[in-house]
Amino acid sequence: MWDNFREEVERLLDLLDTAFHVGDGGFGFYPRRSYMEKLIKQNEWLKKRNCVMHNIRGNHDNPNWFLPKYKMIEFFGGEDKKVPAYIKEDMYYLVDYVSPIEYTEFITTLSNIKFVPDYAVVHEGGHNILCIGGAITIDRIMRKMGRDYFPNEILVHKPAVLKKIRGVNIVVTHTIPDFIPPFNQDSELIRNFAVHDKRLTDELIEERQIMTRIYNDIVANNTIDYWFYGHFHHWNNTYYKTTQFLSLPPNKAYELKNEL
């Protein structure tokens, strides 16, 4: 992901000082120390180019990286308690170990890489940008819970929060409402996983319906010009009422010329 993203930044370098990643960066899938080293390099690369990258959570990201700081410390502390004693005594674990407080402090203080909590509004370039992450992993039965699959990856509807939001004109999410393509929740790929994951298809349909309810809550008090999303890994451009919905394929950017 990162190498291709760098190419996009270089391509747009003259205009780009703020980027929004629509999810699935794979954040949090690696041992703590090695991931810190990786992010330090990425952050320095962005800093040299005066570019800040805001990330929303995809289903292929650790959702706990997008929590408030105190909840992150609680989560990573809980992870540590589950590590067997024989692993704790192993030299590799000792060398690679990073405490929950140190790890949380690192994640939340990167200068040019930001992890945006769900329902946060980011103010950039005269725009108010609402960010909502989350989606279902269709191959979850093949993944290891807590390593590359997290049950709390799902989209969460917070109507009470949305009713208070005003002045938003751009939305960035991972998945989308059910009136925006793709419409097929019964593709061959999904059917192959649904054979062994009996609730998968129903949950995918429900997820899109939840996002439609989120859409209705947003537009009740806001006029949305652009709605960006990822998840489906293909390009799509759909107009619905006053909003342009744009699906971004992996490692490709859409440029809001002279607007953002």
C-alpha positions as CSV (number, residue, x, y, z in Angstrom):
1,M,0.0,0.0,0.0
2,W,2.6,2.5,1.1
3,D,4.8,2.5,-2.0
4,N,1.9,3.1,-4.3
5,F,0.5,5.8,-2.1
6,R,3.9,7.5,-2.2
7,E,3.6,7.6,-6.0
8,E,0.3,9.3,-5.7
9,V,1.7,11.9,-3.3
10,E,4.6,12.6,-5.7
11,R,2.1,12.9,-8.6
12,L,0.0,15.5,-6.8
13,L,2.9,17.1,-4.8
14,D,2.4,20.6,-6.0
15,L,-1.2,20.7,-4.8
16,L,-1.3,18.2,-2.0
17,D,-0.8,19.1,1.6
18,T,-3.7,17.1,3.1
19,A,-4.7,13.6,2.3
20,F,-7.6,11.4,3.6
21,H,-7.1,7.7,3.5
22,V,-10.5,5.9,3.1
23,G,-9.4,2.8,5.2
24,D,-7.7,-0.6,4.9
25,G,-4.2,0.6,5.5
26,G,-3.5,-2.5,7.6
27,F,-2.7,-0.4,10.6
28,G,-2.0,-2.5,13.8
29,F,-1.5,-5.9,12.1
30,Y,2.2,-6.1,13.1
31,P,4.2,-6.5,16.3
32,R,4.4,-3.2,18.1
33,R,8.0,-2.3,17.8
34,S,8.3,-3.2,14.1
35,Y,5.2,-1.2,13.3
36,M,6.5,1.8,15.1
37,E,9.7,1.7,13.1
38,K,7.6,1.5,9.9
39,L,5.4,4.4,10.8
40,I,8.4,6.6,11.8
41,K,9.8,6.2,8.3
42,Q,6.4,7.0,6.7
43,N,5.8,10.0,9.0
44,E,9.2,11.4,8.1
45,W,8.6,11.0,4.4
46,L,5.3,12.9,4.7
47,K,6.8,15.6,6.9
48,K,9.5,16.3,4.2
49,R,6.7,16.8,1.7
50,N,4.6,18.9,4.0
51,C,1.7,16.4,3.7
52,V,-0.6,15.3,6.6
53,M,-2.5,12.0,6.1
54,H,-5.8,11.5,7.9
55,N,-6.8,7.9,8.2
56,I,-10.3,6.5,8.8
57,R,-10.7,2.9,9.9
58,G,-11.3,0.2,7.3
59,N,-12.2,-3.4,8.2
60,H,-8.5,-4.2,7.5
61,D,-7.3,-1.9,10.3
62,N,-7.1,-2.4,14.1
63,P,-10.2,-0.4,15.3
64,N,-8.5,0.2,18.6
65,W,-6.0,2.6,17.0
66,F,-9.0,4.9,16.4
67,L,-10.2,5.0,20.1
68,P,-9.7,7.8,22.6
69,K,-6.3,7.6,24.3
70,Y,-7.4,6.2,27.6
71,K,-9.4,3.4,25.9
72,M,-6.3,2.6,23.7
73,I,-4.2,2.1,26.8
74,E,-6.9,-0.2,28.3
75,F,-7.0,-2.2,25.2
76,F,-3.2,-2.7,24.8
77,G,-2.9,-3.4,28.5
78,G,-5.6,-6.1,28.1
79,E,-3.6,-7.6,25.2
80,D,-0.5,-7.8,27.4
81,K,-2.3,-9.8,30.1
82,K,-3.2,-12.4,27.5
83,V,0.4,-13.1,26.5
84,P,1.5,-16.5,27.9
85,A,4.3,-16.4,30.4
86,Y,6.6,-18.5,28.3
87,I,6.4,-16.0,25.5
88,K,7.1,-13.1,27.9
89,E,10.2,-14.8,28.9
90,D,11.3,-15.2,25.3
91,M,14.2,-12.9,24.3
92,Y,12.4,-11.8,21.1
93,Y,9.4,-10.6,23.1
94,L,11.5,-8.7,25.5
95,V,13.4,-7.0,22.7
96,D,10.3,-6.1,20.7
97,Y,8.1,-5.2,23.6
98,V,6.5,-1.7,23.8
99,S,4.3,-0.8,26.8
100,P,0.7,0.2,26.3
101,I,1.3,3.8,27.4
102,E,4.4,4.2,25.2
103,Y,2.6,2.6,22.2
104,T,-0.5,4.8,22.7
105,E,1.6,7.9,23.0
106,F,3.4,7.1,19.8
107,I,0.2,6.4,17.8
108,T,-1.5,9.6,19.0
109,T,1.3,12.0,18.6
110,L,2.6,11.3,15.0
111,S,3.0,14.7,13.4
112,N,1.9,13.9,9.9
113,I,-0.2,10.6,10.3
114,K,-3.5,11.0,12.0
115,F,-6.0,8.3,13.0
116,V,-9.4,9.9,12.9
117,P,-12.0,8.5,15.4
118,D,-15.5,7.7,14.0
119,Y,-17.8,10.7,13.8
120,A,-15.0,13.2,14.2
121,V,-15.2,16.3,11.9
122,V,-11.9,17.4,10.4
123,H,-11.6,21.1,9.4
124,E,-9.3,21.5,6.3
125,G,-9.1,24.0,3.5
126,G,-12.4,25.7,4.4
127,H,-14.2,22.4,4.5
128,N,-15.8,20.4,7.3
129,I,-15.2,16.7,6.7
130,L,-17.1,14.1,8.7
131,C,-15.3,10.8,9.0
132,I,-16.9,7.4,9.8
133,G,-15.1,4.1,9.5
134,G,-16.0,0.5,9.8
135,A,-17.2,-2.4,7.6
136,I,-17.5,-6.2,7.6
137,T,-14.6,-8.4,6.4
138,I,-16.1,-11.0,4.1
139,D,-13.3,-13.5,4.6
140,R,-13.3,-13.2,8.4
141,I,-13.6,-16.9,9.0
142,M,-10.2,-17.3,7.4
143,R,-8.5,-14.8,9.6
144,K,-7.1,-14.9,13.2
145,M,-9.1,-12.8,15.7
146,G,-7.0,-10.1,17.2
147,R,-4.3,-10.3,14.6
148,D,-5.8,-9.5,11.3
149,Y,-9.5,-9.6,12.2
150,F,-11.3,-7.6,14.9
151,P,-15.0,-8.2,15.8
152,N,-15.4,-4.5,16.6
153,E,-14.6,-3.7,12.9
154,I,-18.3,-3.1,12.2
155,L,-20.0,0.1,11.3
156,V,-21.7,1.8,14.2
157,H,-24.7,4.1,13.9
158,K,-24.8,7.0,16.4
159,P,-28.0,9.0,15.6
160,A,-27.7,11.2,18.7
161,V,-24.2,12.3,17.6
162,L,-25.3,13.0,14.0
163,K,-28.3,15.1,15.1
164,K,-25.9,17.6,16.6
165,I,-23.6,17.9,13.6
166,R,-23.9,21.0,11.4
167,G,-21.9,22.6,8.6
168,V,-20.5,19.4,7.1
169,N,-20.0,19.4,3.3
170,I,-17.8,16.4,2.8
171,V,-18.1,12.9,4.2
172,V,-15.4,10.2,4.2
173,T,-16.5,6.6,5.0
174,H,-15.3,3.1,4.4
175,T,-18.6,1.6,3.1
176,I,-21.7,3.3,1.6
177,P,-25.5,3.5,1.7
178,D,-27.5,0.8,-0.1
179,F,-28.6,3.1,-2.9
180,I,-25.0,3.5,-4.2
181,P,-23.3,0.8,-6.3
182,P,-22.2,-1.9,-6.0
183,F,-25.7,-3.3,-5.2
184,N,-24.9,-7.1,-5.3
185,Q,-24.6,-8.6,-1.9
186,D,-24.8,-12.1,-3.4
187,S,-21.8,-12.2,-5.6
188,E,-20.0,-15.5,-6.3
189,L,-17.1,-14.3,-4.0
190,I,-19.5,-13.6,-1.1
191,R,-21.4,-16.9,-1.7
192,N,-18.2,-18.8,-1.4
193,F,-17.5,-17.4,2.1
194,A,-21.2,-17.5,3.1
195,V,-21.2,-21.3,2.8
196,H,-19.2,-21.4,6.0
197,D,-20.3,-18.1,7.5
198,K,-24.1,-18.4,7.6
199,R,-24.8,-14.8,8.8
200,L,-22.5,-13.1,6.4
201,T,-24.9,-12.1,3.6
202,D,-27.6,-10.9,6.0
203,E,-25.0,-8.8,7.9
204,L,-23.7,-7.3,4.7
205,I,-27.2,-6.2,3.7
206,E,-27.9,-4.9,7.2
207,E,-24.6,-2.9,7.1
208,R,-25.6,-1.1,3.9
209,Q,-29.0,-0.3,5.5
210,I,-27.3,1.1,8.5
211,M,-25.2,3.4,6.4
212,T,-28.4,4.6,4.6
213,R,-29.8,5.6,8.0
214,I,-26.6,7.4,8.7
215,Y,-26.9,9.2,5.4
216,N,-30.4,10.3,6.2
217,D,-29.3,11.6,9.6
218,I,-26.5,13.6,8.0
219,V,-28.4,15.2,5.2
220,A,-31.2,16.2,7.5
221,N,-29.0,19.1,8.7
222,N,-26.1,19.3,6.2
223,T,-25.6,19.7,2.5
224,I,-23.0,17.2,1.3
225,D,-21.1,18.0,-1.9
226,Y,-18.7,15.0,-1.9
227,W,-18.9,11.6,-0.3
228,F,-15.7,9.5,-0.6
229,Y,-15.4,5.8,0.2
230,G,-13.3,2.7,-0.4
231,H,-13.9,-0.9,0.7
232,F,-15.1,-2.2,-2.7
233,H,-11.7,-1.6,-4.3
234,H,-12.9,-0.1,-7.6
235,W,-13.5,3.3,-9.1
236,N,-17.1,4.6,-9.2
237,N,-18.6,8.0,-9.6
238,T,-22.3,8.3,-8.8
239,Y,-24.5,11.4,-8.3
240,Y,-27.3,11.2,-5.9
241,K,-29.4,14.3,-5.3
242,T,-26.9,17.0,-4.3
243,T,-24.0,14.7,-3.5
244,Q,-21.2,13.2,-5.7
245,F,-20.3,9.8,-4.4
246,L,-16.7,8.7,-5.3
247,S,-15.3,5.2,-4.8
248,L,-11.5,5.1,-4.8
249,P,-9.6,2.0,-5.9
250,P,-6.6,0.9,-3.9
251,N,-3.7,3.4,-3.8
252,K,-5.4,6.0,-6.0
253,A,-6.3,9.5,-5.1
254,Y,-9.0,11.9,-6.1
255,E,-7.9,15.5,-6.3
256,L,-10.3,18.3,-5.2
257,K,-8.6,20.9,-7.4
258,N,-8.1,24.2,-5.6
259,E,-10.8,23.2,-3.1
260,L,-9.1,21.2,-0.4
